[in-house]
Amino acid sequence: MRVLVTGGAGFIGSNLVDALMEQGHQVTVVDDLSVGQRANIAHHLASERFRLVRGSILDRDVLEPLIRQCDLLFHLAAVVGVKYIVEDPRHGILVNVRGTENVLELAARHTVRTVIASSSEVYGKSTAVPLREENDRLLGPTTASRWSYAESKAIDEYIALAYAREGLPVTIVRYFNAYGPRLDPRGYGSVIARFITQATRGEPLTVYDDGEQTRCFTYVADTVQGTILAGTVEQAAGQVLNIGADREVSINELATLVKELAGSSSQITHVSSSTAFGPNFEETRRRVPDVARAREVLGFVARTPLEDGLQRTLDWFREHKPDDINTTERFS
């Protein structure tokens, strides 16, 4: 197939591109390279089946011919990462909502099978664990700009589902804390990338608040598998699907595990999230997906044990040595 991946030079996007190229598809990536990196997809540039277009999803003139010429569209381009959202919520809303609206409008015009990447953030502070796709959402006040990301992704979902009712074959996937090779600690890299970088340098592993908040971490190869299934299984059209692992781990446990795997002498320290992100920052205590629907509709199960995935990620970080990254900056 002719496949278009928006944000295909990013962390998840580039791993998705690898899998699509391995399957023999013709792949086009559109990415403005604001967070994504050319190095992530450089090994495909010489292939006749691959094309990189540097451009923004806000530019309809760039998007229109690319979407018109493709058979399958994976929309991953977005402003992601708590750091970016808190510091510039207006930009995040603009890109995430208007950009997705552009993608969906053009996909509908040309009737292109589409997968929209959403996030577990849409559940907000919901305590109805495990989180089912149909659960009520619970968000904080508008003065806590962190929730603007959850709202922008939810609006993306509303628009996608509206197009689905009009006949567009579109699927929404909600990612739960993907990690693995090509994580960027300055952006979507999140807590695992930060912990690995700190541990390999012998720096303190900084845990926010009491560290008893829990998450479920999904190795990127599993995330990619679920994403491709969402775009190729006919019954997935019109569905919202959690794509993630369901092993619940506290941030304290994660820090200890990373430290042990890295053989690091780093100390584990606790800092206030309000110190890192400002006084209006809010955190959610638990986030665990209900994965029954993805299993039933897609046959998807996240199979990579956390220890194995962390070791592979650690090996990648050691090989690439991201020494230019300042881990004292405010990462989520």
MARTORRO-432687 format. One record per residue (C-alpha): residue number from 1; residue in one letter; chain; x, y negated, z. Coordinates in steps of 0.2 Angstrom, whole numbers. Example, Ala and Ser with C-alpha at 12.3 -4.5 7.8 and 13.67 -1.06 7.14 Angstrom:
// residues 2
{torvo: 1, zapa: a, fifi: A, c1: 62, c2: 22, c3: 39}
{torvo: 2, zapa: s, fifi: A, c1: 68, c2: 5, c3: 36}
//
This chain:
// residues 332
{torvo: 1, zapa: m, fifi: A, c1: 0, c2: 0, c3: 0}
{torvo: 2, zapa: r, fifi: A, c1: 4, c2: -18, c3: -1}
{torvo: 3, zapa: v, fifi: A, c1: 5, c2: -24, c3: 17}
{torvo: 4, zapa: l, fifi: A, c1: 7, c2: -41, c3: 24}
{torvo: 5, zapa: v, fifi: A, c1: 13, c2: -44, c3: 41}
{torvo: 6, zapa: t, fifi: A, c1: 12, c2: -62, c3: 49}
{torvo: 7, zapa: g, fifi: A, c1: 25, c2: -64, c3: 62}
{torvo: 8, zapa: g, fifi: A, c1: 34, c2: -50, c3: 55}
{torvo: 9, zapa: a, fifi: A, c1: 51, c2: -56, c3: 61}
{torvo: 10, zapa: g, fifi: A, c1: 46, c2: -56, c3: 79}
{torvo: 11, zapa: f, fifi: A, c1: 48, c2: -43, c3: 92}
{torvo: 12, zapa: i, fifi: A, c1: 33, c2: -32, c3: 89}
{torvo: 13, zapa: g, fifi: A, c1: 31, c2: -38, c3: 71}
{torvo: 14, zapa: s, fifi: A, c1: 49, c2: -32, c3: 65}
{torvo: 15, zapa: n, fifi: A, c1: 47, c2: -15, c3: 74}
{torvo: 16, zapa: l, fifi: A, c1: 30, c2: -14, c3: 64}
{torvo: 17, zapa: v, fifi: A, c1: 39, c2: -18, c3: 48}
{torvo: 18, zapa: d, fifi: A, c1: 52, c2: -4, c3: 51}
{torvo: 19, zapa: a, fifi: A, c1: 38, c2: 9, c3: 53}
{torvo: 20, zapa: l, fifi: A, c1: 29, c2: 2, c3: 37}
{torvo: 21, zapa: m, fifi: A, c1: 45, c2: 2, c3: 27}
{torvo: 22, zapa: e, fifi: A, c1: 48, c2: 20, c3: 33}
{torvo: 23, zapa: q, fifi: A, c1: 31, c2: 25, c3: 27}
{torvo: 24, zapa: g, fifi: A, c1: 35, c2: 19, c3: 9}
{torvo: 25, zapa: h, fifi: A, c1: 24, c2: 3, c3: 9}
{torvo: 26, zapa: q, fifi: A, c1: 28, c2: -13, c3: 0}
{torvo: 27, zapa: v, fifi: A, c1: 29, c2: -25, c3: 14}
{torvo: 28, zapa: t, fifi: A, c1: 29, c2: -44, c3: 14}
{torvo: 29, zapa: v, fifi: A, c1: 32, c2: -54, c3: 30}
{torvo: 30, zapa: v, fifi: A, c1: 27, c2: -72, c3: 33}
{torvo: 31, zapa: d, fifi: A, c1: 35, c2: -80, c3: 48}
{torvo: 32, zapa: d, fifi: A, c1: 41, c2: -98, c3: 52}
{torvo: 33, zapa: l, fifi: A, c1: 56, c2: -91, c3: 62}
{torvo: 34, zapa: s, fifi: A, c1: 52, c2: -103, c3: 76}
{torvo: 35, zapa: v, fifi: A, c1: 53, c2: -87, c3: 88}
{torvo: 36, zapa: g, fifi: A, c1: 55, c2: -73, c3: 76}
{torvo: 37, zapa: q, fifi: A, c1: 73, c2: -70, c3: 70}
{torvo: 38, zapa: r, fifi: A, c1: 79, c2: -66, c3: 52}
{torvo: 39, zapa: a, fifi: A, c1: 91, c2: -54, c3: 60}
{torvo: 40, zapa: n, fifi: A, c1: 77, c2: -43, c3: 65}
{torvo: 41, zapa: i, fifi: A, c1: 72, c2: -39, c3: 47}
{torvo: 42, zapa: a, fifi: A, c1: 89, c2: -43, c3: 39}
{torvo: 43, zapa: h, fifi: A, c1: 92, c2: -24, c3: 35}
{torvo: 44, zapa: h, fifi: A, c1: 76, c2: -24, c3: 24}
{torvo: 45, zapa: l, fifi: A, c1: 81, c2: -39, c3: 13}
{torvo: 46, zapa: a, fifi: A, c1: 90, c2: -29, c3: 0}
{torvo: 47, zapa: s, fifi: A, c1: 75, c2: -18, c3: -3}
{torvo: 48, zapa: e, fifi: A, c1: 64, c2: -20, c3: -18}
{torvo: 49, zapa: r, fifi: A, c1: 49, c2: -16, c3: -7}
{torvo: 50, zapa: f, fifi: A, c1: 52, c2: -30, c3: 5}
{torvo: 51, zapa: r, fifi: A, c1: 49, c2: -49, c3: 4}
{torvo: 52, zapa: l, fifi: A, c1: 52, c2: -62, c3: 17}
{torvo: 53, zapa: v, fifi: A, c1: 42, c2: -78, c3: 15}
{torvo: 54, zapa: r, fifi: A, c1: 47, c2: -92, c3: 27}
{torvo: 55, zapa: g, fifi: A, c1: 31, c2: -102, c3: 31}
{torvo: 56, zapa: s, fifi: A, c1: 17, c2: -106, c3: 44}
{torvo: 57, zapa: i, fifi: A, c1: 0, c2: -98, c3: 46}
{torvo: 58, zapa: l, fifi: A, c1: -6, c2: -116, c3: 47}
{torvo: 59, zapa: d, fifi: A, c1: -2, c2: -118, c3: 29}
{torvo: 60, zapa: r, fifi: A, c1: -16, c2: -111, c3: 19}
{torvo: 61, zapa: d, fifi: A, c1: -6, c2: -114, c3: 2}
{torvo: 62, zapa: v, fifi: A, c1: 7, c2: -102, c3: 9}
{torvo: 63, zapa: l, fifi: A, c1: -6, c2: -89, c3: 15}
{torvo: 64, zapa: e, fifi: A, c1: -18, c2: -88, c3: 1}
{torvo: 65, zapa: p, fifi: A, c1: -8, c2: -80, c3: -13}
{torvo: 66, zapa: l, fifi: A, c1: 0, c2: -68, c3: 0}
{torvo: 67, zapa: i, fifi: A, c1: -17, c2: -62, c3: 7}
{torvo: 68, zapa: r, fifi: A, c1: -25, c2: -61, c3: -11}
{torvo: 69, zapa: q, fifi: A, c1: -11, c2: -49, c3: -16}
{torvo: 70, zapa: c, fifi: A, c1: -11, c2: -37, c3: -1}
{torvo: 71, zapa: d, fifi: A, c1: -21, c2: -21, c3: 3}
{torvo: 72, zapa: l, fifi: A, c1: -18, c2: -22, c3: 22}
{torvo: 73, zapa: l, fifi: A, c1: -15, c2: -36, c3: 33}
{torvo: 74, zapa: f, fifi: A, c1: -8, c2: -36, c3: 51}
{torvo: 75, zapa: h, fifi: A, c1: -9, c2: -53, c3: 59}
{torvo: 76, zapa: l, fifi: A, c1: 4, c2: -54, c3: 73}
{torvo: 77, zapa: a, fifi: A, c1: 10, c2: -72, c3: 71}
{torvo: 78, zapa: a, fifi: A, c1: 6, c2: -83, c3: 87}
{torvo: 79, zapa: v, fifi: A, c1: 13, c2: -93, c3: 101}
{torvo: 80, zapa: v, fifi: A, c1: 16, c2: -81, c3: 115}
{torvo: 81, zapa: g, fifi: A, c1: 25, c2: -81, c3: 132}
{torvo: 82, zapa: v, fifi: A, c1: 19, c2: -90, c3: 147}
{torvo: 83, zapa: k, fifi: A, c1: 34, c2: -102, c3: 147}
{torvo: 84, zapa: y, fifi: A, c1: 28, c2: -109, c3: 130}
{torvo: 85, zapa: i, fifi: A, c1: 10, c2: -109, c3: 134}
{torvo: 86, zapa: v, fifi: A, c1: 12, c2: -119, c3: 150}
{torvo: 87, zapa: e, fifi: A, c1: 24, c2: -131, c3: 143}
{torvo: 88, zapa: d, fifi: A, c1: 14, c2: -135, c3: 127}
{torvo: 89, zapa: p, fifi: A, c1: -4, c2: -128, c3: 128}
{torvo: 90, zapa: r, fifi: A, c1: -10, c2: -139, c3: 114}
{torvo: 91, zapa: h, fifi: A, c1: 2, c2: -132, c3: 102}
{torvo: 92, zapa: g, fifi: A, c1: -2, c2: -114, c3: 107}
{torvo: 93, zapa: i, fifi: A, c1: -21, c2: -117, c3: 105}
{torvo: 94, zapa: l, fifi: A, c1: -18, c2: -125, c3: 88}
{torvo: 95, zapa: v, fifi: A, c1: -7, c2: -111, c3: 81}
{torvo: 96, zapa: n, fifi: A, c1: -17, c2: -97, c3: 89}
{torvo: 97, zapa: v, fifi: A, c1: -34, c2: -103, c3: 84}
{torvo: 98, zapa: r, fifi: A, c1: -32, c2: -112, c3: 68}
{torvo: 99, zapa: g, fifi: A, c1: -19, c2: -100, c3: 61}
{torvo: 100, zapa: t, fifi: A, c1: -30, c2: -85, c3: 65}
{torvo: 101, zapa: e, fifi: A, c1: -45, c2: -94, c3: 57}
{torvo: 102, zapa: n, fifi: A, c1: -35, c2: -97, c3: 41}
{torvo: 103, zapa: v, fifi: A, c1: -30, c2: -79, c3: 41}
{torvo: 104, zapa: l, fifi: A, c1: -47, c2: -72, c3: 43}
{torvo: 105, zapa: e, fifi: A, c1: -56, c2: -84, c3: 31}
{torvo: 106, zapa: l, fifi: A, c1: -44, c2: -79, c3: 17}
{torvo: 107, zapa: a, fifi: A, c1: -45, c2: -61, c3: 22}
{torvo: 108, zapa: a, fifi: A, c1: -64, c2: -62, c3: 21}
{torvo: 109, zapa: r, fifi: A, c1: -63, c2: -71, c3: 4}
{torvo: 110, zapa: h, fifi: A, c1: -52, c2: -57, c3: -3}
{torvo: 111, zapa: t, fifi: A, c1: -60, c2: -42, c3: 7}
{torvo: 112, zapa: v, fifi: A, c1: -43, c2: -37, c3: 14}
{torvo: 113, zapa: r, fifi: A, c1: -43, c2: -24, c3: 28}
{torvo: 114, zapa: t, fifi: A, c1: -36, c2: -34, c3: 43}
{torvo: 115, zapa: v, fifi: A, c1: -29, c2: -30, c3: 61}
{torvo: 116, zapa: i, fifi: A, c1: -29, c2: -45, c3: 73}
{torvo: 117, zapa: a, fifi: A, c1: -16, c2: -44, c3: 87}
{torvo: 118, zapa: s, fifi: A, c1: -24, c2: -49, c3: 104}
{torvo: 119, zapa: s, fifi: A, c1: -18, c2: -48, c3: 121}
{torvo: 120, zapa: s, fifi: A, c1: -22, c2: -41, c3: 138}
{torvo: 121, zapa: e, fifi: A, c1: -22, c2: -59, c3: 144}
{torvo: 122, zapa: v, fifi: A, c1: -40, c2: -60, c3: 138}
{torvo: 123, zapa: y, fifi: A, c1: -46, c2: -51, c3: 154}
{torvo: 124, zapa: g, fifi: A, c1: -39, c2: -65, c3: 164}
{torvo: 125, zapa: k, fifi: A, c1: -40, c2: -61, c3: 183}
{torvo: 126, zapa: s, fifi: A, c1: -53, c2: -47, c3: 181}
{torvo: 127, zapa: t, fifi: A, c1: -52, c2: -35, c3: 195}
{torvo: 128, zapa: a, fifi: A, c1: -62, c2: -22, c3: 186}
{torvo: 129, zapa: v, fifi: A, c1: -47, c2: -10, c3: 184}
{torvo: 130, zapa: p, fifi: A, c1: -45, c2: 0, c3: 173}
{torvo: 131, zapa: l, fifi: A, c1: -50, c2: -14, c3: 161}
{torvo: 132, zapa: r, fifi: A, c1: -62, c2: -8, c3: 148}
{torvo: 133, zapa: e, fifi: A, c1: -64, c2: -17, c3: 131}
{torvo: 134, zapa: e, fifi: A, c1: -82, c2: -22, c3: 136}
{torvo: 135, zapa: n, fifi: A, c1: -78, c2: -29, c3: 154}
{torvo: 136, zapa: d, fifi: A, c1: -83, c2: -46, c3: 159}
{torvo: 137, zapa: r, fifi: A, c1: -68, c2: -58, c3: 159}
{torvo: 138, zapa: l, fifi: A, c1: -63, c2: -69, c3: 174}
{torvo: 139, zapa: l, fifi: A, c1: -52, c2: -84, c3: 171}
{torvo: 140, zapa: g, fifi: A, c1: -45, c2: -98, c3: 181}
{torvo: 141, zapa: p, fifi: A, c1: -49, c2: -117, c3: 179}
{torvo: 142, zapa: t, fifi: A, c1: -44, c2: -127, c3: 164}
{torvo: 143, zapa: t, fifi: A, c1: -32, c2: -136, c3: 175}
{torvo: 144, zapa: a, fifi: A, c1: -21, c2: -120, c3: 175}
{torvo: 145, zapa: s, fifi: A, c1: -15, c2: -121, c3: 157}
{torvo: 146, zapa: r, fifi: A, c1: -9, c2: -103, c3: 158}
{torvo: 147, zapa: w, fifi: A, c1: -27, c2: -98, c3: 154}
{torvo: 148, zapa: s, fifi: A, c1: -27, c2: -108, c3: 138}
{torvo: 149, zapa: y, fifi: A, c1: -18, c2: -93, c3: 130}
{torvo: 150, zapa: a, fifi: A, c1: -31, c2: -81, c3: 136}
{torvo: 151, zapa: e, fifi: A, c1: -45, c2: -92, c3: 129}
{torvo: 152, zapa: s, fifi: A, c1: -36, c2: -95, c3: 112}
{torvo: 153, zapa: k, fifi: A, c1: -35, c2: -76, c3: 110}
{torvo: 154, zapa: a, fifi: A, c1: -53, c2: -73, c3: 115}
{torvo: 155, zapa: i, fifi: A, c1: -58, c2: -86, c3: 102}
{torvo: 156, zapa: d, fifi: A, c1: -48, c2: -77, c3: 89}
{torvo: 157, zapa: e, fifi: A, c1: -58, c2: -61, c3: 94}
{torvo: 158, zapa: y, fifi: A, c1: -74, c2: -70, c3: 93}
{torvo: 159, zapa: i, fifi: A, c1: -70, c2: -76, c3: 75}
{torvo: 160, zapa: a, fifi: A, c1: -64, c2: -59, c3: 70}
{torvo: 161, zapa: l, fifi: A, c1: -80, c2: -51, c3: 76}
{torvo: 162, zapa: a, fifi: A, c1: -91, c2: -64, c3: 67}
{torvo: 163, zapa: y, fifi: A, c1: -82, c2: -59, c3: 51}
{torvo: 164, zapa: a, fifi: A, c1: -84, c2: -41, c3: 55}
{torvo: 165, zapa: r, fifi: A, c1: -103, c2: -43, c3: 56}
{torvo: 166, zapa: e, fifi: A, c1: -102, c2: -52, c3: 39}
{torvo: 167, zapa: g, fifi: A, c1: -93, c2: -36, c3: 32}
{torvo: 168, zapa: l, fifi: A, c1: -74, c2: -39, c3: 34}
{torvo: 169, zapa: p, fifi: A, c1: -66, c2: -23, c3: 39}
{torvo: 170, zapa: v, fifi: A, c1: -56, c2: -30, c3: 54}
{torvo: 171, zapa: t, fifi: A, c1: -50, c2: -22, c3: 70}
{torvo: 172, zapa: i, fifi: A, c1: -44, c2: -31, c3: 86}
{torvo: 173, zapa: v, fifi: A, c1: -30, c2: -23, c3: 96}
{torvo: 174, zapa: r, fifi: A, c1: -26, c2: -29, c3: 114}
{torvo: 175, zapa: y, fifi: A, c1: -8, c2: -26, c3: 118}
{torvo: 176, zapa: f, fifi: A, c1: -2, c2: -22, c3: 136}
{torvo: 177, zapa: n, fifi: A, c1: 16, c2: -28, c3: 139}
{torvo: 178, zapa: a, fifi: A, c1: 25, c2: -21, c3: 125}
{torvo: 179, zapa: y, fifi: A, c1: 44, c2: -19, c3: 127}
{torvo: 180, zapa: g, fifi: A, c1: 59, c2: -12, c3: 118}
{torvo: 181, zapa: p, fifi: A, c1: 73, c2: -16, c3: 106}
{torvo: 182, zapa: r, fifi: A, c1: 73, c2: -34, c3: 100}
{torvo: 183, zapa: l, fifi: A, c1: 65, c2: -41, c3: 115}
{torvo: 184, zapa: d, fifi: A, c1: 69, c2: -60, c3: 116}
{torvo: 185, zapa: p, fifi: A, c1: 71, c2: -66, c3: 134}
{torvo: 186, zapa: r, fifi: A, c1: 68, c2: -84, c3: 128}
{torvo: 187, zapa: g, fifi: A, c1: 51, c2: -80, c3: 122}
{torvo: 188, zapa: y, fifi: A, c1: 40, c2: -64, c3: 122}
{torvo: 189, zapa: g, fifi: A, c1: 53, c2: -54, c3: 130}
{torvo: 190, zapa: s, fifi: A, c1: 45, c2: -56, c3: 147}
{torvo: 191, zapa: v, fifi: A, c1: 50, c2: -48, c3: 163}
{torvo: 192, zapa: i, fifi: A, c1: 59, c2: -33, c3: 157}
{torvo: 193, zapa: a, fifi: A, c1: 70, c2: -42, c3: 145}
{torvo: 194, zapa: r, fifi: A, c1: 74, c2: -55, c3: 160}
{torvo: 195, zapa: f, fifi: A, c1: 78, c2: -41, c3: 172}
{torvo: 196, zapa: i, fifi: A, c1: 89, c2: -31, c3: 160}
{torvo: 197, zapa: t, fifi: A, c1: 99, c2: -47, c3: 155}
{torvo: 198, zapa: q, fifi: A, c1: 101, c2: -51, c3: 174}
{torvo: 199, zapa: a, fifi: A, c1: 106, c2: -33, c3: 179}
{torvo: 200, zapa: t, fifi: A, c1: 119, c2: -31, c3: 165}
{torvo: 201, zapa: r, fifi: A, c1: 127, c2: -48, c3: 170}
{torvo: 202, zapa: g, fifi: A, c1: 126, c2: -44, c3: 189}
{torvo: 203, zapa: e, fifi: A, c1: 115, c2: -59, c3: 192}
{torvo: 204, zapa: p, fifi: A, c1: 100, c2: -58, c3: 204}
{torvo: 205, zapa: l, fifi: A, c1: 84, c2: -50, c3: 198}
{torvo: 206, zapa: t, fifi: A, c1: 71, c2: -64, c3: 201}
{torvo: 207, zapa: v, fifi: A, c1: 54, c2: -57, c3: 205}
{torvo: 208, zapa: y, fifi: A, c1: 40, c2: -70, c3: 207}
{torvo: 209, zapa: d, fifi: A, c1: 30, c2: -71, c3: 223}
{torvo: 210, zapa: d, fifi: A, c1: 29, c2: -54, c3: 233}
{torvo: 211, zapa: g, fifi: A, c1: 32, c2: -43, c3: 218}
{torvo: 212, zapa: e, fifi: A, c1: 17, c2: -32, c3: 222}
{torvo: 213, zapa: q, fifi: A, c1: 7, c2: -38, c3: 207}
{torvo: 214, zapa: t, fifi: A, c1: 6, c2: -23, c3: 194}
{torvo: 215, zapa: r, fifi: A, c1: 7, c2: -21, c3: 176}
{torvo: 216, zapa: c, fifi: A, c1: 7, c2: -7, c3: 163}
{torvo: 217, zapa: f, fifi: A, c1: 22, c2: -7, c3: 151}
{torvo: 218, zapa: t, fifi: A, c1: 21, c2: 0, c3: 133}
{torvo: 219, zapa: y, fifi: A, c1: 36, c2: 5, c3: 123}
{torvo: 220, zapa: v, fifi: A, c1: 36, c2: -4, c3: 106}
{torvo: 221, zapa: a, fifi: A, c1: 36, c2: 12, c3: 96}
{torvo: 222, zapa: d, fifi: A, c1: 19, c2: 17, c3: 104}
{torvo: 223, zapa: t, fifi: A, c1: 12, c2: -1, c3: 102}
{torvo: 224, zapa: v, fifi: A, c1: 17, c2: 0, c3: 83}
{torvo: 225, zapa: q, fifi: A, c1: 9, c2: 17, c3: 81}
{torvo: 226, zapa: g, fifi: A, c1: -7, c2: 11, c3: 89}
{torvo: 227, zapa: t, fifi: A, c1: -7, c2: -4, c3: 78}
{torvo: 228, zapa: i, fifi: A, c1: -5, c2: 6, c3: 61}
{torvo: 229, zapa: l, fifi: A, c1: -19, c2: 18, c3: 66}
{torvo: 230, zapa: a, fifi: A, c1: -30, c2: 3, c3: 70}
{torvo: 231, zapa: g, fifi: A, c1: -27, c2: -3, c3: 52}
{torvo: 232, zapa: t, fifi: A, c1: -29, c2: 14, c3: 43}
{torvo: 233, zapa: v, fifi: A, c1: -42, c2: 24, c3: 53}
{torvo: 234, zapa: e, fifi: A, c1: -59, c2: 19, c3: 45}
{torvo: 235, zapa: q, fifi: A, c1: -69, c2: 21, c3: 61}
{torvo: 236, zapa: a, fifi: A, c1: -58, c2: 7, c3: 69}
{torvo: 237, zapa: a, fifi: A, c1: -66, c2: -7, c3: 58}
{torvo: 238, zapa: g, fifi: A, c1: -76, c2: -18, c3: 69}
{torvo: 239, zapa: q, fifi: A, c1: -69, c2: -12, c3: 85}
{torvo: 240, zapa: v, fifi: A, c1: -59, c2: -20, c3: 100}
{torvo: 241, zapa: l, fifi: A, c1: -46, c2: -8, c3: 106}
{torvo: 242, zapa: n, fifi: A, c1: -34, c2: -8, c3: 121}
{torvo: 243, zapa: i, fifi: A, c1: -17, c2: -2, c3: 115}
{torvo: 244, zapa: g, fifi: A, c1: -6, c2: 2, c3: 130}
{torvo: 245, zapa: a, fifi: A, c1: 1, c2: 14, c3: 142}
{torvo: 246, zapa: d, fifi: A, c1: -9, c2: 17, c3: 158}
{torvo: 247, zapa: r, fifi: A, c1: 5, c2: 20, c3: 171}
{torvo: 248, zapa: e, fifi: A, c1: 3, c2: 6, c3: 184}
{torvo: 249, zapa: v, fifi: A, c1: 20, c2: -1, c3: 191}
{torvo: 250, zapa: s, fifi: A, c1: 23, c2: -15, c3: 203}
{torvo: 251, zapa: i, fifi: A, c1: 36, c2: -28, c3: 198}
{torvo: 252, zapa: n, fifi: A, c1: 46, c2: -24, c3: 213}
{torvo: 253, zapa: e, fifi: A, c1: 47, c2: -6, c3: 207}
{torvo: 254, zapa: l, fifi: A, c1: 51, c2: -11, c3: 190}
{torvo: 255, zapa: a, fifi: A, c1: 66, c2: -22, c3: 196}
{torvo: 256, zapa: t, fifi: A, c1: 72, c2: -7, c3: 206}
{torvo: 257, zapa: l, fifi: A, c1: 71, c2: 4, c3: 191}
{torvo: 258, zapa: v, fifi: A, c1: 80, c2: -7, c3: 179}
{torvo: 259, zapa: k, fifi: A, c1: 94, c2: -10, c3: 192}
{torvo: 260, zapa: e, fifi: A, c1: 96, c2: 9, c3: 195}
{torvo: 261, zapa: l, fifi: A, c1: 96, c2: 13, c3: 176}
{torvo: 262, zapa: a, fifi: A, c1: 109, c2: -2, c3: 173}
{torvo: 263, zapa: g, fifi: A, c1: 120, c2: 4, c3: 187}
{torvo: 264, zapa: s, fifi: A, c1: 119, c2: -14, c3: 193}
{torvo: 265, zapa: s, fifi: A, c1: 125, c2: -21, c3: 209}
{torvo: 266, zapa: s, fifi: A, c1: 113, c2: -36, c3: 207}
{torvo: 267, zapa: q, fifi: A, c1: 102, c2: -41, c3: 222}
{torvo: 268, zapa: i, fifi: A, c1: 83, c2: -43, c3: 220}
{torvo: 269, zapa: t, fifi: A, c1: 77, c2: -60, c3: 225}
{torvo: 270, zapa: h, fifi: A, c1: 59, c2: -67, c3: 226}
{torvo: 271, zapa: v, fifi: A, c1: 55, c2: -84, c3: 220}
{torvo: 272, zapa: s, fifi: A, c1: 38, c2: -93, c3: 220}
{torvo: 273, zapa: s, fifi: A, c1: 29, c2: -93, c3: 203}
{torvo: 274, zapa: s, fifi: A, c1: 23, c2: -111, c3: 207}
{torvo: 275, zapa: t, fifi: A, c1: 42, c2: -116, c3: 208}
{torvo: 276, zapa: a, fifi: A, c1: 45, c2: -108, c3: 191}
{torvo: 277, zapa: f, fifi: A, c1: 29, c2: -113, c3: 182}
{torvo: 278, zapa: g, fifi: A, c1: 22, c2: -128, c3: 191}
{torvo: 279, zapa: p, fifi: A, c1: 9, c2: -130, c3: 205}
{torvo: 280, zapa: n, fifi: A, c1: -6, c2: -126, c3: 194}
{torvo: 281, zapa: f, fifi: A, c1: 0, c2: -109, c3: 189}
{torvo: 282, zapa: e, fifi: A, c1: -10, c2: -94, c3: 192}
{torvo: 283, zapa: e, fifi: A, c1: -6, c2: -75, c3: 192}
{torvo: 284, zapa: t, fifi: A, c1: -16, c2: -60, c3: 191}
{torvo: 285, zapa: r, fifi: A, c1: -13, c2: -45, c3: 203}
{torvo: 286, zapa: r, fifi: A, c1: -17, c2: -30, c3: 193}
{torvo: 287, zapa: r, fifi: A, c1: -18, c2: -26, c3: 174}
{torvo: 288, zapa: v, fifi: A, c1: -22, c2: -8, c3: 169}
{torvo: 289, zapa: p, fifi: A, c1: -30, c2: -3, c3: 153}
{torvo: 290, zapa: d, fifi: A, c1: -44, c2: 9, c3: 150}
{torvo: 291, zapa: v, fifi: A, c1: -37, c2: 18, c3: 135}
{torvo: 292, zapa: a, fifi: A, c1: -52, c2: 30, c3: 132}
{torvo: 293, zapa: r, fifi: A, c1: -58, c2: 21, c3: 117}
{torvo: 294, zapa: a, fifi: A, c1: -41, c2: 20, c3: 108}
{torvo: 295, zapa: r, fifi: A, c1: -39, c2: 39, c3: 111}
{torvo: 296, zapa: e, fifi: A, c1: -57, c2: 43, c3: 105}
{torvo: 297, zapa: v, fifi: A, c1: -57, c2: 32, c3: 89}
{torvo: 298, zapa: l, fifi: A, c1: -38, c2: 32, c3: 84}
{torvo: 299, zapa: g, fifi: A, c1: -31, c2: 48, c3: 93}
{torvo: 300, zapa: f, fifi: A, c1: -19, c2: 36, c3: 101}
{torvo: 301, zapa: v, fifi: A, c1: -9, c2: 40, c3: 117}
{torvo: 302, zapa: a, fifi: A, c1: 6, c2: 30, c3: 123}
{torvo: 303, zapa: r, fifi: A, c1: 18, c2: 44, c3: 125}
{torvo: 304, zapa: t, fifi: A, c1: 35, c2: 36, c3: 130}
{torvo: 305, zapa: p, fifi: A, c1: 39, c2: 37, c3: 148}
{torvo: 306, zapa: l, fifi: A, c1: 44, c2: 21, c3: 156}
{torvo: 307, zapa: e, fifi: A, c1: 61, c2: 27, c3: 161}
{torvo: 308, zapa: d, fifi: A, c1: 65, c2: 33, c3: 143}
{torvo: 309, zapa: g, fifi: A, c1: 59, c2: 17, c3: 136}
{torvo: 310, zapa: l, fifi: A, c1: 69, c2: 6, c3: 148}
{torvo: 311, zapa: q, fifi: A, c1: 85, c2: 16, c3: 144}
{torvo: 312, zapa: r, fifi: A, c1: 83, c2: 14, c3: 126}
{torvo: 313, zapa: t, fifi: A, c1: 80, c2: -5, c3: 128}
{torvo: 314, zapa: l, fifi: A, c1: 94, c2: -6, c3: 140}
{torvo: 315, zapa: d, fifi: A, c1: 105, c2: 2, c3: 127}
{torvo: 316, zapa: w, fifi: A, c1: 100, c2: -10, c3: 114}
{torvo: 317, zapa: f, fifi: A, c1: 103, c2: -25, c3: 125}
{torvo: 318, zapa: r, fifi: A, c1: 121, c2: -18, c3: 129}
{torvo: 319, zapa: e, fifi: A, c1: 124, c2: -16, c3: 111}
{torvo: 320, zapa: h, fifi: A, c1: 119, c2: -33, c3: 106}
{torvo: 321, zapa: k, fifi: A, c1: 125, c2: -43, c3: 121}
{torvo: 322, zapa: p, fifi: A, c1: 114, c2: -58, c3: 122}
{torvo: 323, zapa: d, fifi: A, c1: 127, c2: -68, c3: 131}
{torvo: 324, zapa: d, fifi: A, c1: 120, c2: -85, c3: 125}
{torvo: 325, zapa: i, fifi: A, c1: 103, c2: -83, c3: 135}
{torvo: 326, zapa: n, fifi: A, c1: 101, c2: -93, c3: 151}
{torvo: 327, zapa: t, fifi: A, c1: 92, c2: -82, c3: 163}
{torvo: 328, zapa: t, fifi: A, c1: 89, c2: -96, c3: 175}
{torvo: 329, zapa: e, fifi: A, c1: 76, c2: -104, c3: 164}
{torvo: 330, zapa: r, fifi: A, c1: 58, c2: -101, c3: 167}
{torvo: 331, zapa: f, fifi: A, c1: 53, c2: -84, c3: 159}
{torvo: 332, zapa: s, fifi: A, c1: 37, c2: -75, c3: 162}
//
